[in-house]
């Protein structure tokens, strides 16, 4: 029996995506825009102030423009309509794997974001088992205990660098939540291995030459792989409440994941959950220092809850916390742009774009468009509350978790982790910035503090 036409088309498109050249199409001269400096393009502007670079390019060239940075030519498609066109992708024009593979390939291979079409859908179904409400409730209990203890160990009445402190806390927590209980585990080498992998994502030289970040990153992946391989049998025989066990069970239930795929997904989930939440909590902390009245407002809302840890069912009773969370992600989305690669020729905004074009959606810029947000540069969590609800003007105007088929599977976990952190921080402490340090921000590859974000805690 012949395969259905839809399946044949899917297979053909998957093969087309697989055969796309590693380097994107450079024949973009018919589009508005410029490539900046010879060889380096706009790399310096991207690294030093990416938002300013995007603003200047949109002002000069409009909502479709070509540019070059980090040795790659690409095309920006600006605005919620363009985001809907690319992310819903009803004509199957765009692929995620070849776009993200240039950054994550060789380190976080075969994660969910590096899969497309039916391959992506089947793996997403299996991974959804790890994010159902009963499983999230189990994570919620773990997070309350771990974050309360971790925040309680930080210094009081003296300045410390918040970003490295929260990054370490979340990484320790992620290894505990994702990898499960293991009394024999030495966390330090696993942490080091993962950090080496993260650092390698920015490597220019992607060969394992002695002394390079890439070599350290590849070695770090091998360290984590070896540890997870050693634990597979135990997780299958006696599963716990962690991500690792849930993925092992999902593999048995769905019949979709083999041992290698379980490890690939676990490493990618660790990457996706850890760095983005570190970015979000750093932005929230900086905002709380700049707007201390919001510390009091959130503390008051948390204090109205019943005694005990924060539960998922409490979230509906926290509209101001939710507005604060969403407004922070509007102004400071951890990932400032979504990238794709064109699988075939397409048209947008009156322009014809060729197959294999690298496309990016400037999420941070879109989050500040005055057509959709009043006083878009102003921090105003009340814009999310009943009576205003500015987010309802367009379904793709707010995209910190992406959209369409690749919308972040762990968005509820990220929300839960962030709100539990704020709950334990603000119920016990006030937080102030060091007046001797001017906040600095690094925008690539994620928005993070450029100077560690020195702060001090004082007990409430």
Secondary structure by P-SEA (a helix, b strand, c coil): ccccaaaaaaaaaaaaaaaccccccccccccccccccccccaaaaaaccaaaaaaaaaaccccccccccccccccccccaaaaaaaaaccccccccccccccccccccccccccccaaaaaaaaaaacccccaaaaaaaaaaaaaaaaaaaaaccccccccaaaaaaaaaaaaaaaaaccccccccaaaaaaaaaaaaaaccccccccccccaaaaaaaaaaaaaaaaaaaaaaaaacccccaaaaaaaaaaaaccccaaaaaaaaaaaaaaacaaaaaaaaaaaaaaaacaaaaaaaaaaaaaccccccccccccccaaaaaaaaaaaaacccccbbbbbbccccccccccccccbbbbbaaaaaaccccccccccccccccccccccccccccccccccccccccccaaaaaaaaaaaaaaaaaacccccccccccbbbbcccccccccccccccccc
